[in-house]
Amino acid sequence: MIDFVLGHYNYWIVIFLMMTGFYAVISRGNLIKKIAGLNIFQASVFMLYISVGNVKGGTMPIIVEGMTTYSNPLPHVLILTAIVVGVATTAVGLALAVRIREEYGTIEEDEIHAQDESL
């Protein structure tokens, strides 16, 4: 049992990061902290895909004599695309937070809701 747990430490790290990011999103009222939590969650998904794409004893997917086991390159390519999308999404989220701060004078979710209800 202990070998199973230690042998899959990367999945435990993914679970820890995923739950940390999820907790930051649902427990915080600050919009910037929510964006940071989403980025942590996103990084855990990246690590999960990279872990799944790794094949024990596999080599690069280049046909070489004597090699029969290859690692799948598709998860790695998808992660490169996801990183670009993640950076763009973070930039849009931060731009929205700046605009919300200009409009409401705060980035705290409770204060924004209170101002909307008072109108």
TORVOTOR-826627 format. One record per atom (N, C-alpha, C, O, CB): residue in three letters; atom name; y, x, z. Coordinates in steps of 0.05 Angstrom, whole numbers, plus 32768, in hexadecimal, padded with zeros to 4 digits. Glycine has a CB too. Layout:
   aa  at     v     u     w
  ALA  CA     Y     X     Z
...
//
This chain:
   aa  at     v     u     w
  MET   N  7FE8  8010  8000
  MET  CA  8000  8000  8000
  MET   C  8019  8011  8000
  MET   O  802C  800C  7FF1
  MET  CB  8000  7FED  8018
  ILE   N  8019  8026  8011
  ILE  CA  8031  8037  8012
  ILE   C  8035  8046  7FF8
  ILE   O  804C  804C  7FF1
  ILE  CB  802E  804B  802A
  ASP   N  801F  804D  7FEB
  ASP  CA  8022  805B  7FD1
  ASP   C  802E  8048  7FBC
  ASP   O  803E  8051  7FAB
  ASP  CB  8006  8064  7FC7
  PHE   N  8028  802E  7FBE
  PHE  CA  8033  801B  7FAB
  PHE   C  8052  8019  7FB0
  PHE   O  8061  8019  7F9D
  PHE  CB  8026  8000  7FAF
  VAL   N  805A  8018  7FC9
  VAL  CA  8076  8015  7FCF
  VAL   C  8085  802F  7FC7
  VAL   O  809A  802D  7FBB
  VAL  CB  807A  8010  7FEE
  LEU   N  807B  8046  7FCE
  LEU  CA  8088  805F  7FC7
  LEU   C  8087  8065  7FA9
  LEU   O  8098  8071  7F9E
  LEU  CB  807C  8076  7FD6
  GLY   N  8072  805B  7F9C
  GLY  CA  806F  8060  7F7F
  GLY   C  8082  804F  7F6F
  GLY   O  8086  8055  7F57
  GLY  CB  8052  805A  7F77
  HIS   N  808C  803A  7F7A
  HIS  CA  809F  8028  7F6C
  HIS   C  80BA  8028  7F79
  HIS   O  80C7  8013  7F7B
  HIS  CB  8093  800C  7F6A
  TYR   N  80C3  803F  7F83
  TYR  CA  80DD  8041  7F91
  TYR   C  80F4  8038  7F7F
  TYR   O  8108  802D  7F8A
  TYR  CB  80E2  805D  7F9B
  ASN   N  80F2  803D  7F65
  ASN  CA  8108  8035  7F54
  ASN   C  810C  8016  7F54
  ASN   O  8123  800D  7F52
  ASN  CB  8104  803E  7F37
  TYR   N  80F7  8007  7F56
  TYR  CA  80FA  7FEA  7F58
  TYR   C  8106  7FE1  7F72
  TYR   O  8115  7FCE  7F73
  TYR  CB  80DE  7FDD  7F54
  TRP   N  8100  7FF0  7F88
  TRP  CA  810D  7FEA  7FA1
  TRP   C  812B  7FEF  7FA0
  TRP   O  813B  7FE0  7FAC
  TRP  CB  8100  7FFA  7FB8
  ILE   N  8132  8004  7F92
  ILE  CA  814F  800A  7F8F
  ILE   C  815C  7FF4  7F7F
  ILE   O  8172  7FEC  7F85
  ILE  CB  8153  8026  7F81
  VAL   N  814E  7FEB  7F6A
  VAL  CA  8159  7FD5  7F59
  VAL   C  815D  7FBC  7F6A
  VAL   O  8172  7FAF  7F68
  VAL  CB  8146  7FCF  7F42
  ILE   N  8149  7FB5  7F7B
  ILE  CA  814B  7F9D  7F8C
  ILE   C  8162  7FA0  7FA0
  ILE   O  8172  7F8E  7FA4
  ILE  CB  8131  7F99  7F9B
  PHE   N  8165  7FB8  7FAC
  PHE  CA  817B  7FBC  7FBF
  PHE   C  8196  7FBA  7FB1
  PHE   O  81A8  7FAC  7FBC
  PHE  CB  8178  7FD8  7FCB
  LEU   N  8199  7FC6  7F9A
  LEU  CA  81B3  7FC4  7F8C
  LEU   C  81B9  7FA8  7F82
  LEU   O  81CF  7F9F  7F83
  LEU  CB  81B3  7FD7  7F74
  MET   N  81A4  7F9A  7F79
  MET  CA  81A7  7F7F  7F70
  MET   C  81B0  7F6C  7F87
  MET   O  81C3  7F5C  7F83
  MET  CB  818D  7F74  7F64
  MET   N  81A4  7F6F  7F9E
  MET  CA  81AB  7F5E  7FB4
  MET   C  81C7  7F66  7FC0
  MET   O  81D6  7F55  7FC9
  MET  CB  8196  7F60  7FCA
  THR   N  81CD  7F80  7FBF
  THR  CA  81E8  7F88  7FC8
  THR   C  81FE  7F7D  7FB5
  THR   O  8212  7F73  7FBF
  THR  CB  81EA  7FA7  7FC8
  GLY   N  81FA  7F7E  7F9B
  GLY  CA  820D  7F73  7F89
  GLY   C  820F  7F55  7F8B
  GLY   O  8225  7F4A  7F8A
  GLY  CB  8205  7F7A  7F6C
  PHE   N  81F8  7F47  7F8E
  PHE  CA  81F8  7F2A  7F92
  PHE   C  8207  7F22  7FAB
  PHE   O  8216  7F0F  7FAB
  PHE  CB  81DC  7F1F  7F92
  TYR   N  8202  7F31  7FC1
  TYR  CA  8210  7F2B  7FDA
  TYR   C  822E  7F2F  7FD7
  TYR   O  823D  7F1F  7FE2
  TYR  CB  8204  7F3D  7FF1
  ALA   N  8236  7F44  7FCA
  ALA  CA  8253  7F49  7FC6
  ALA   C  8260  7F33  7FB6
  ALA   O  8277  7F2C  7FBB
  ALA  CB  8257  7F64  7FB8
  VAL   N  8251  7F27  7FA3
  VAL  CA  825D  7F12  7F93
  VAL   C  8260  7EF8  7FA3
  VAL   O  8274  7EEB  7FA2
  VAL  CB  824C  7F0D  7F7A
  ILE   N  824B  7EF1  7FB2
  ILE  CA  824C  7ED7  7FC0
  ILE   C  825A  7ED8  7FDB
  ILE   O  8263  7EC3  7FE4
  ILE  CB  8230  7ECD  7FC4
  SER   N  825D  7EEF  7FE7
  SER  CA  8268  7EEF  8002
  SER   C  8286  7EF6  8003
  SER   O  8293  7EF2  8017
  SER  CB  8259  7F03  8013
  ARG   N  8290  7F01  7FEE
  ARG  CA  82AC  7F0A  7FEE
  ARG   C  82BE  7EF7  7FDF
  ARG   O  82B6  7EEA  7FCC
  ARG  CB  82AE  7F26  7FE1
  GLY   N  82D7  7EF4  7FE9
  GLY  CA  82EA  7EE3  7FDC
  GLY   C  82FD  7EF2  7FCA
  GLY   O  830C  7EE6  7FBA
  GLY  CB  82F9  7ED4  7FF0
  ASN   N  82FD  7F0C  7FCC
  ASN  CA  830F  7F1D  7FBC
  ASN   C  8303  7F20  7FA0
  ASN   O  82EC  7F27  7F9D
  ASN  CB  8312  7F39  7FCA
  LEU   N  8314  7F1A  7F8C
  LEU  CA  830A  7F1B  7F70
  LEU   C  8301  7F37  7F67
  LEU   O  82EE  7F3A  7F58
  LEU  CB  831F  7F10  7F5E
  ILE   N  830F  7F4B  7F71
  ILE  CA  8308  7F67  7F69
  ILE   C  82ED  7F6E  7F75
  ILE   O  82DD  7F7B  7F68
  ILE  CB  831E  7F7B  7F72
  LYS   N  82E8  7F66  7F8E
  LYS  CA  82CF  7F6C  7F9A
  LYS   C  82B8  7F5D  7F8C
  LYS   O  82A2  7F67  7F8B
  LYS  CB  82CF  7F64  7FB8
  LYS   N  82BE  7F45  7F82
  LYS  CA  82AA  7F36  7F73
  LYS   C  82A3  7F45  7F59
  LYS   O  828C  7F46  7F51
  LYS  CB  82B4  7F1A  7F6D
  ILE   N  82B7  7F50  7F4C
  ILE  CA  82B2  7F5F  7F33
  ILE   C  82A2  7F78  7F39
  ILE   O  8290  7F7F  7F2A
  ILE  CB  82CD  7F66  7F26
  ALA   N  82A8  7F85  7F4F
  ALA  CA  8299  7F9D  7F57
  ALA   C  827C  7F95  7F5D
  ALA   O  826A  7FA4  7F56
  ALA  CB  82A6  7FAB  7F70
  GLY   N  8278  7F7E  7F6A
  GLY  CA  825D  7F75  7F70
  GLY   C  824D  7F6F  7F56
  GLY   O  8235  7F75  7F54
  GLY  CB  825E  7F5C  7F81
  LEU   N  825B  7F63  7F43
  LEU  CA  824E  7F5E  7F29
  LEU   C  8246  7F79  7F1B
  LEU   O  8231  7F7A  7F0E
  LEU  CB  8260  7F4E  7F17
  ASN   N  8257  7F8D  7F1E
  ASN  CA  8250  7FA7  7F12
  ASN   C  8238  7FB4  7F1F
  ASN   O  8228  7FC0  7F12
  ASN  CB  8269  7FBA  7F14
  ILE   N  8236  7FB1  7F3A
  ILE  CA  821F  7FBC  7F48
  ILE   C  8206  7FAD  7F3F
  ILE   O  81F1  7FB9  7F3A
  ILE  CB  8223  7FB9  7F67
  PHE   N  8208  7F92  7F3D
  PHE  CA  81F1  7F82  7F34
  PHE   C  81E9  7F8B  7F18
  PHE   O  81D1  7F8E  7F12
  PHE  CB  81F8  7F65  7F34
  GLN   N  81FD  7F8F  7F07
  GLN  CA  81F8  7F97  7EEB
  GLN   C  81EA  7FB2  7EEA
  GLN   O  81D8  7FB6  7EDA
  GLN  CB  8212  7F98  7EDB
  ALA   N  81F2  7FC5  7EFB
  ALA  CA  81E6  7FDF  7EFB
  ALA   C  81C8  7FDD  7F04
  ALA   O  81B8  7FEC  7EFA
  ALA  CB  81F5  7FF2  7F0F
  SER   N  81C2  7FCB  7F16
  SER  CA  81A6  7FC7  7F1E
  SER   C  8196  7FBD  7F07
  SER   O  817E  7FC5  7F04
  SER  CB  81A4  7FB4  7F36
  VAL   N  81A1  7FAB  7EF6
  VAL  CA  8192  7FA1  7EDF
  VAL   C  818E  7FB8  7ECB
  VAL   O  8178  7FB9  7EBE
  VAL  CB  81A1  7F8A  7ED2
  PHE   N  81A2  7FC9  7EC8
  PHE  CA  819E  7FE0  7EB6
  PHE   C  8187  7FF1  7EBF
  PHE   O  8176  7FFA  7EAF
  PHE  CB  81B8  7FF1  7EB5
  MET   N  8186  7FF7  7ED9
  MET  CA  8171  8007  7EE4
  MET   C  8156  7FFA  7EE1
  MET   O  8142  8008  7EDB
  MET  CB  8176  800D  7F02
  LEU   N  8155  7FE0  7EE4
  LEU  CA  813B  7FD1  7EE0
  LEU   C  8131  7FD4  7EC3
  LEU   O  811A  7FDA  7EBF
  LEU  CB  813F  7FB4  7EE7
  TYR   N  8143  7FD0  7EB0
  TYR  CA  813A  7FD3  7E94
  TYR   C  8132  7FEF  7E8D
  TYR   O  811E  7FF3  7E7F
  TYR  CB  8151  7FCA  7E81
  ILE   N  813F  8003  7E97
  ILE  CA  8138  801F  7E92
  ILE   C  811D  8025  7E9F
  ILE   O  810D  8033  7E93
  ILE  CB  814D  8032  7E9C
  SER   N  8118  801A  7EB7
  SER  CA  80FF  801F  7EC5
  SER   C  80E8  8012  7EB5
  SER   O  80D2  801E  7EB3
  SER  CB  80FF  8014  7EE1
  VAL   N  80EC  7FFA  7EAB
  VAL  CA  80D7  7FEC  7E9C
  VAL   C  80D2  7FFB  7E81
  VAL   O  80BB  7FFB  7E78
  VAL  CB  80DF  7FCF  7E96
  GLY   N  80E6  8007  7E75
  GLY  CA  80E2  8014  7E5C
  GLY   C  80D4  802F  7E5D
  GLY   O  80CB  8039  7E49
  GLY  CB  80FD  8018  7E4F
  ASN   N  80D1  803A  7E76
  ASN  CA  80C4  8053  7E79
  ASN   C  80A6  804F  7E7A
  ASN   O  809C  803F  7E8A
  ASN  CB  80CE  8062  7E92
  VAL   N  8097  805E  7E6A
  VAL  CA  807A  805D  7E6A
  VAL   C  806F  8077  7E75
  VAL   O  8076  808C  7E6C
  VAL  CB  806F  8058  7E4D
  LYS   N  805E  8074  7E89
  LYS  CA  8052  808C  7E96
  LYS   C  8041  809B  7E82
  LYS   O  802E  8090  7E76
  LYS  CB  8041  8084  7EAF
  GLY   N  8048  80B4  7E7E
  GLY  CA  8039  80C5  7E6B
  GLY   C  8042  80C1  7E4E
  GLY   O  8037  80CD  7E3C
  GLY  CB  801C  80BF  7E6D
  GLY   N  8056  80B0  7E4A
  GLY  CA  8060  80AB  7E2F
  GLY   C  8074  80C0  7E26
  GLY   O  8081  80CD  7E36
  GLY  CB  806C  808F  7E2E
  THR   N  8076  80C3  7E0C
  THR  CA  8089  80D6  7E01
  THR   C  809E  80C6  7DF0
  THR   O  809D  80AE  7DEE
  THR  CB  807B  80EB  7DEF
  MET   N  80B1  80D5  7DE5
  MET  CA  80C4  80C8  7DD3
  MET   C  80B6  80BB  7DBC
  MET   O  80A1  80C5  7DB4
  MET  CB  80D9  80DD  7DC9
  PRO   N  80C1  80A6  7DB1
  PRO  CA  80B3  8098  7D9B
  PRO   C  80B5  80A6  7D81
  PRO   O  80C0  809B  7D6D
  PRO  CB  80BE  807C  7D99
  ILE   N  80AC  80BF  7D80
  ILE  CA  80AB  80CF  7D68
  ILE   C  808E  80D5  7D63
  ILE   O  8080  80E0  7D75
  ILE  CB  80BD  80E9  7D6A
  ILE   N  8084  80CF  7D4C
  ILE  CA  8067  80D3  7D46
  ILE   C  8061  80F1  7D46
  ILE   O  806B  8100  7D35
  ILE  CB  805F  80C6  7D2C
  VAL   N  8050  80F9  7D59
  VAL  CA  8047  8114  7D5B
  VAL   C  8029  8114  7D5D
  VAL   O  801D  8102  7D6A
  VAL  CB  8054  8123  7D74
  GLU   N  801C  8128  7D51
  GLU  CA  7FFF  8129  7D52
  GLU   C  7FF5  812D  7D6F
  GLU   O  7FFF  813E  7D7D
  GLU  CB  7FF5  8140  7D40
  GLY   N  7FE2  811D  7D77
  GLY  CA  7FD6  811F  7D91
  GLY   C  7FE3  810D  7DA6
  GLY   O  7FD8  810A  7DBC
  GLY  CB  7FD9  813B  7D9B
  MET   N  7FF9  8100  7DA0
  MET  CA  8006  80EE  7DB3
  MET   C  8000  80D1  7DAB
  MET   O  8003  80CA  7D93
  MET  CB  8025  80F3  7DB3
  THR   N  7FF8  80C1  7DBE
  THR  CA  7FF2  80A5  7DB8
  THR   C  8002  8092  7DCA
  THR   O  8003  807A  7DC4
  THR  CB  7FD4  80A0  7DBD
  THR   N  800F  809C  7DDE
  THR  CA  801F  808B  7DF0
  THR   C  803C  8092  7DED
  THR   O  8045  80A9  7DF0
  THR  CB  8016  808F  7E0E
  TYR   N  804C  807D  7DE7
  TYR  CA  8068  8081  7DE3
  TYR   C  8078  806E  7DF5
  TYR   O  806F  8058  7DFC
  TYR  CB  806F  807B  7DC5
  SER   N  8090  8077  7DFD
  SER  CA  80A2  8067  7E0D
  SER   C  80B1  8054  7DFA
  SER   O  80B7  805B  7DE3
  SER  CB  80B6  8078  7E1D
  ASN   N  80B7  803C  7E03
  ASN  CA  80C5  8029  7DF3
  ASN   C  80E3  802F  7DF4
  ASN   O  80EF  802F  7E09
  ASN  CB  80C0  800C  7DFE
  PRO   N  80F0  8034  7DDD
  PRO  CA  810C  803A  7DDD
  PRO   C  811E  8022  7DDE
  PRO   O  8136  8024  7DE3
  PRO  CB  8113  804A  7DC4
  LEU   N  8113  800A  7DDA
  LEU  CA  8124  7FF2  7DD8
  LEU   C  8133  7FEC  7DF2
  LEU   O  814B  7FE6  7DF0
  LEU  CB  8113  7FDA  7DD2
  PRO   N  8127  7FEE  7E0A
  PRO  CA  8137  7FE9  7E22
  PRO   C  814F  7FFC  7E25
  PRO   O  8164  7FF4  7E2E
  PRO  CB  8126  7FEC  7E3B
  HIS   N  814C  8015  7E1D
  HIS  CA  8161  8029  7E1F
  HIS   C  8178  8022  7E0C
  HIS   O  8190  8024  7E13
  HIS  CB  8157  8045  7E1A
  VAL   N  8171  8019  7DF4
  VAL  CA  8185  8011  7DE1
  VAL   C  8194  7FF8  7DEB
  VAL   O  81AD  7FF6  7DE8
  VAL  CB  8179  800C  7DC5
  LEU   N  8185  7FE5  7DF6
  LEU  CA  8192  7FCD  7E00
  LEU   C  81A5  7FD3  7E17
  LEU   O  81BA  7FC7  7E1A
  LEU  CB  817D  7FB9  7E09
  ILE   N  819E  7FE7  7E28
  ILE  CA  81AF  7FEE  7E3E
  ILE   C  81C9  7FFB  7E34
  ILE   O  81DE  7FF6  7E40
  ILE  CB  81A0  8001  7E51
  LEU   N  81C7  800B  7E1F
  LEU  CA  81E0  8017  7E14
  LEU   C  81F3  8001  7E0B
  LEU   O  820B  8002  7E10
  LEU  CB  81D9  802A  7DFD
  THR   N  81E8  7FEC  7DFE
  THR  CA  81F9  7FD6  7DF6
  THR   C  8203  7FC7  7E0E
  THR   O  821B  7FBF  7E0F
  THR  CB  81E9  7FC3  7DE4
  ALA   N  81F2  7FC3  7E23
  ALA  CA  81FA  7FB4  7E3B
  ALA   C  8210  7FC3  7E4A
  ALA   O  8222  7FB6  7E56
  ALA  CB  81E2  7FB0  7E4D
  ILE   N  8210  7FDD  7E4A
  ILE  CA  8224  7FED  7E57
  ILE   C  823F  7FE8  7E4A
  ILE   O  8254  7FE4  7E58
  ILE  CB  821E  800B  7E57
  VAL   N  8240  7FE8  7E30
  VAL  CA  8259  7FE3  7E22
  VAL   C  8263  7FC6  7E28
  VAL   O  827B  7FC3  7E2D
  VAL  CB  8255  7FE6  7E03
  VAL   N  8251  7FB3  7E27
  VAL  CA  8259  7F98  7E2D
  VAL   C  8262  7F95  7E4A
  VAL   O  8275  7F87  7E50
  VAL  CB  8241  7F84  7E28
  GLY   N  8255  7FA3  7E5C
  GLY  CA  825C  7FA3  7E78
  GLY   C  8278  7FAE  7E7D
  GLY   O  8287  7FA4  7E8D
  GLY  CB  8248  7FB2  7E89
  VAL   N  827E  7FC4  7E70
  VAL  CA  8299  7FD0  7E73
  VAL   C  82AE  7FBD  7E68
  VAL   O  82C3  7FB9  7E74
  VAL  CB  829B  7FEB  7E64
  ALA   N  82A9  7FB0  7E52
  ALA  CA  82BC  7F9D  7E46
  ALA   C  82BF  7F85  7E59
  ALA   O  82D6  7F7B  7E5D
  ALA  CB  82B3  7F94  7E2A
  THR   N  82A9  7F7B  7E64
  THR  CA  82AB  7F64  7E76
  THR   C  82BA  7F6B  7E8F
  THR   O  82CA  7F5B  7E99
  THR  CB  828E  7F5B  7E7D
  THR   N  82B6  7F83  7E9A
  THR  CA  82C5  7F8C  7EB1
  THR   C  82E2  7F8D  7EAB
  THR   O  82F3  7F85  7EBB
  THR  CB  82BA  7FA7  7EBB
  ALA   N  82E9  7F98  7E94
  ALA  CA  8305  7F9A  7E8C
  ALA   C  8312  7F7E  7E8A
  ALA   O  8329  7F7A  7E93
  ALA  CB  8308  7FA9  7E71
  VAL   N  8304  7F6B  7E7F
  VAL  CA  830F  7F50  7E7D
  VAL   C  8312  7F43  7E98
  VAL   O  8326  7F36  7E9E
  VAL  CB  82FD  7F3E  7E6B
  GLY   N  82FD  7F47  7EAA
  GLY  CA  82FF  7F3D  7EC5
  GLY   C  8316  7F49  7ED5
  GLY   O  8324  7F3A  7EE3
  GLY  CB  82E5  7F43  7ED3
  LEU   N  831B  7F62  7ED2
  LEU  CA  8331  7F6F  7EE0
  LEU   C  834C  7F65  7ED4
  LEU   O  835F  7F62  7EE3
  LEU  CB  832F  7F8D  7EDE
  ALA   N  834D  7F62  7EBA
  ALA  CA  8366  7F57  7EAE
  ALA   C  836B  7F3B  7EB8
  ALA   O  8382  7F34  7EBD
  ALA  CB  8363  7F57  7E8F
  LEU   N  8356  7F2A  7EBB
  LEU  CA  835A  7F10  7EC5
  LEU   C  8363  7F10  7EE3
  LEU   O  8373  7F00  7EEB
  LEU  CB  8340  7F00  7EC3
  ALA   N  8358  7F23  7EF2
  ALA  CA  8360  7F26  7F0E
  ALA   C  837D  7F2D  7F10
  ALA   O  838C  7F23  7F21
  ALA  CB  834E  7F3B  7F1C
  VAL   N  8386  7F3F  7EFE
  VAL  CA  83A3  7F46  7EFE
  VAL   C  83B4  7F2E  7EF7
  VAL   O  83C9  7F2A  7F04
  VAL  CB  83A8  7F5D  7EEA
  ARG   N  83AC  7F1F  7EE4
  ARG  CA  83BB  7F07  7EDC
  ARG   C  83BB  7EF2  7EF2
  ARG   O  83D0  7EE6  7EF7
  ARG  CB  83AF  7EFB  7EC2
  ILE   N  83A5  7EEE  7EFF
  ILE  CA  83A3  7EDC  7F16
  ILE   C  83B6  7EE5  7F2C
  ILE   O  83C3  7ED5  7F39
  ILE  CB  8386  7ED9  7F20
  ARG   N  83B6  7EFF  7F31
  ARG  CA  83C8  7F0A  7F46
  ARG   C  83E5  7F05  7F3F
  ARG   O  83F5  7EFF  7F51
  ARG  CB  83C3  7F28  7F49
  GLU   N  83EC  7F08  7F26
  GLU  CA  8408  7F02  7F1D
  GLU   C  840F  7EE5  7F21
  GLU   O  8425  7EDE  7F29
  GLU  CB  840C  7F0A  7F00
  GLU   N  83FC  7ED3  7F1C
  GLU  CA  8401  7EB7  7F1D
  GLU   C  8401  7EAC  7F3A
  GLU   O  8413  7E9C  7F41
  GLU  CB  83ED  7EA8  7F0C
  TYR   N  83EE  7EB4  7F4A
  TYR  CA  83EA  7EA9  7F64
  TYR   C  83F4  7EBB  7F7B
  TYR   O  83F8  7EB2  7F91
  TYR  CB  83CD  7EA3  7F69
  GLY   N  83F8  7ED4  7F75
  GLY  CA  8401  7EE7  7F89
  GLY   C  83EB  7EF1  7F9B
  GLY   O  83F0  7EFF  7FAF
  GLY  CB  8416  7EDA  7F9A
  THR   N  83D2  7EEB  7F94
  THR  CA  83BB  7EF4  7FA4
  THR   C  83A2  7EF5  7F92
  THR   O  83A1  7EE9  7F7D
  THR  CB  83B6  7EE1  7FBC
  ILE   N  838E  7F03  7F9C
  ILE  CA  8374  7F03  7F8E
  ILE   C  835E  7EF9  7FA0
  ILE   O  8346  7EFD  7F9B
  ILE  CB  836D  7F1F  7F83
  GLU   N  8366  7EED  7FB7
  GLU  CA  8353  7EE1  7FC9
  GLU   C  834C  7EC5  7FC0
  GLU   O  835E  7EB5  7FBC
  GLU  CB  835E  7EE1  7FE7
  GLU   N  8333  7EBF  7FBD
  GLU  CA  832A  7EA6  7FB2
  GLU   C  8333  7E8E  7FC3
  GLU   O  833B  7E7A  7FB8
  GLU  CB  830C  7EA6  7FB0
  ASP   N  8331  7E90  7FDD
  ASP  CA  8339  7E7A  7FEF
  ASP   C  8357  7E73  7FEC
  ASP   O  835F  7E5C  7FEB
  ASP  CB  8332  7E81  800C
  GLU   N  8368  7E88  7FEB
  GLU  CA  8384  7E84  7FE8
  GLU   C  838B  7E77  7FCD
  GLU   O  839E  7E67  7FCB
  GLU  CB  8393  7E9E  7FEB
  ILE   N  837D  7E7F  7FB8
  ILE  CA  8381  7E73  7F9E
  ILE   C  837A  7E55  7F9E
  ILE   O  8389  7E45  7F94
  ILE  CB  8371  7E82  7F88
  HIS   N  8363  7E4F  7FAA
  HIS  CA  835B  7E32  7FAC
  HIS   C  836F  7E22  7FBD
  HIS   O  8375  7E0C  7FB6
  HIS  CB  833F  7E30  7FB8
  ALA   N  8379  7E2E  7FD2
  ALA  CA  838C  7E20  7FE3
  ALA   C  83A6  7E1B  7FD4
  ALA   O  83B2  7E05  7FD7
  ALA  CB  8392  7E31  7FFC
  GLN   N  83AF  7E2E  7FC3
  GLN  CA  83C7  7E2A  7FB4
  GLN   C  83C3  7E14  7F9F
  GLN   O  83D5  7E05  7F99
  GLN  CB  83D0  7E44  7FA7
  ASP   N  83AB  7E13  7F93
  ASP  CA  83A6  7DFF  7F7E
  ASP   C  83A5  7DE3  7F8B
  ASP   O  83AE  7DD0  7F7F
  ASP  CB  838B  7E05  7F70
  GLU   N  8399  7DE1  7FA3
  GLU  CA  8397  7DC7  7FB0
  GLU   C  83B2  7DBD  7FBA
  GLU   O  83B6  7DA4  7FBB
  GLU  CB  8384  7DC8  7FC7
  SER   N  83C5  7DCF  7FC0
  SER  CA  83DF  7DC6  7FCA
  SER   C  83F1  7DBC  7FB3
  SER   O  8406  7DB0  7FB8
  SER  CB  83ED  7DDD  7FD8
  LEU   N  83E9  7DC1  7F9A
  LEU  CA  83F9  7DB8  7F83
  LEU   C  83F3  7D9B  7F80
  LEU   O  83FF  7D8F  7F6E
  LEU  CB  83F4  7DC7  7F6A
//
